[in-house]
Each structure stands twice: as structure tokens, then as C-alpha cells.
Amino acid sequence: DAGQLAQQLREQGIIVRYFNKPRINQFLRITVGTDEQNERLVQTLKQDIL
């Protein structure tokens, strides 16, 4: 569930955009600014979320 994943990421200090609207409510928009931020996102998804 994209909304639940967005909440879990927020709890880890990673802000993503969740759209609670029909047809797009299964998606997140993630914008990463630096290599370090990208690595943190990937590691969080691997270890804590997925």
C-alpha cells in the first residue's frame, strides 16, 4: 500500500509525495537531491521497509 509506505518513510525522516486519488493512489513520487540522499532512501527501503 503506497500510503502506508509513505508513512513508514516519513517516520524515517524521508519525505515522499503520496497522492490519495483514484488511479494514482498506488504510487509515490520520490525526488532525491544528492547521492547521499539517494543512498539513504535505497538503504531504508532495503533494510527497514521491504
C-alpha positions in Angstrom: 0.0 0.0 0.0 1.6 3.3 -1.1 0.0 5.3 1.6 1.4 3.0 4.3 4.9 3.1 2.7 4.8 6.9 2.6 4.0 6.9 6.3 6.8 4.5 7.1 9.3 6.6 5.1 8.1 9.8 6.9 8.8 8.0 10.2 12.3 7.5 9.0 12.7 11.2 8.1 12.3 10.6 4.3 9.6 12.8 2.7 7.8 11.5 -0.3 4.7 12.6 -2.1 1.6 10.3 -1.9 -1.5 11.1 -4.0 -4.6 9.7 -2.4 -6.6 10.0 -5.6 -8.2 7.3 -7.9 -5.9 5.8 -10.5 -2.7 7.1 -8.8 -3.2 6.0 -5.2 -0.8 3.1 -5.7 2.1 5.4 -6.5 4.6 7.6 -4.7 6.6 10.4 -6.1 10.2 10.5 -4.8 12.6 13.3 -5.6 16.2 12.8 -4.4 18.6 15.7 -4.4 22.0 14.2 -3.6 23.8 10.9 -4.0 23.8 10.6 -0.2 20.0 11.1 0.0 19.5 8.5 -2.7 21.7 6.0 -0.9 19.8 6.6 2.4 16.5 6.1 0.6 17.6 2.8 -1.0 19.1 1.5 2.2 16.0 2.4 4.2 13.8 0.6 1.6 16.0 -2.4 1.7 16.5 -2.8 5.4 13.5 -1.3 7.2 10.6 -1.3 4.7 10.8 -4.1 2.1 
